[in-house]
Amino acid sequence: MNTDTLKIKQNGHSLNDFNITDIGDDHLFTGLETPMKADAFKISDEEKKQRIAILFEEIMDVMGLDLTDDSLKGTPKRVAKMYIDEIFSGLNPANKPKVALFDNKYQYNQMVVEKNITFYSNCEHHFVPIIGKAHVSYISSGKVIGLSKLNRIVQYYAKRPQVQERLTNQIAEDLKAILETEDVAVIIDAKHLCVSSRGIKDDTSATVTTYYGGQFNTPAKIAELHNYINN
């Protein structure tokens, strides 16, 4: 077995002798949690940016780019800042949105739907964008959440290297914990640039993933939710 071959377990079945490239293209993933080192936050964000800038400068140099050019010489620092402060800021738990709950004084006991939440994430296999929309719904168990917080929770989990299945489940599990209810639904419809800009180069396909919990896990509620989303 060469160094490019992995042995992993998925759903209790051993997947032997898969090539790393094949595994990436097939979008297998290993669990609900984003894979992180135990000492991921041992160094500060500023130190991370400094080190990323040095490493990215080396990548650009290896590719043959002229780092003395006025257009390029600031790129390593710009990329480092973008990685830590923006597109991968969801890796840091310190950036998790603070959520306040309120009593459901209106006694509204039907589903609340926040649809068409635009997000930008990045495929963890190729570090290219995933661009999509999330639809989030819940039924109150006695508490309600500010609508903007639903958007912020989606953005928090999107801003990290991701697999769409994991992103869907992370949003759902966090909402269930926050709202103290199983009655949560998450639907994500996204385009993956690792599919459209490389590999198979299919620009027309999209990927849909869903989570239906509690009352949402019935044909009637699923149909009602999709009716709201599609109108």
Stockholm file with secondary structure:
# STOCKHOLM 1.0

chainA/1-231         MNTDTLKIKQNGHSLNDFNITDIGDDHLFTGLETPMKADAFKISDEEKKQRIAILFEEIMDVMGLDLTDDSLKGTPKRVAKMYIDEIFSGLNPANKPKVALFDNKYQYNQMVVEKNITFYSNCEHHFVPIIGKAHVSYISSGKVIGLSKLNRIVQYYAKRPQVQERLTNQIAEDLKAILETEDVAVIIDAKHLCVSSRGIKDDTSATVTTYYGGQFNTPAKIAELHNYINN
#=GR chainA/1-231 SS CCTTEEEEEETTEEEEEEEHHHHHHHTCCCCSSCCCCTTTTSSCHHHHHHHHHHHHHHHHHHTTCCTTSTTTTTHHHHHHHHIIIIITGGGSGGGSCCCCEEECTTCCCSEEEEEEEEEEEEETTTCCEEEEEEEEEEECSSEEECHHHHHHHHHHHHSSEECHHHHHHHHHHHHHHHHTCSCEEEEEEEEEHHHHSSTTCCSSCCEEEEEECGGGSSHHHHHHHHHHHHC
#=GC SS_cons         CCTTEEEEEETTEEEEEEEHHHHHHHTCCCCSSCCCCTTTTSSCHHHHHHHHHHHHHHHHHHTTCCTTSTTTTTHHHHHHHHIIIIITGGGSGGGSCCCCEEECTTCCCSEEEEEEEEEEEEETTTCCEEEEEEEEEEECSSEEECHHHHHHHHHHHHSSEECHHHHHHHHHHHHHHHHTCSCEEEEEEEEEHHHHSSTTCCSSCCEEEEEECGGGSSHHHHHHHHHHHHC
//
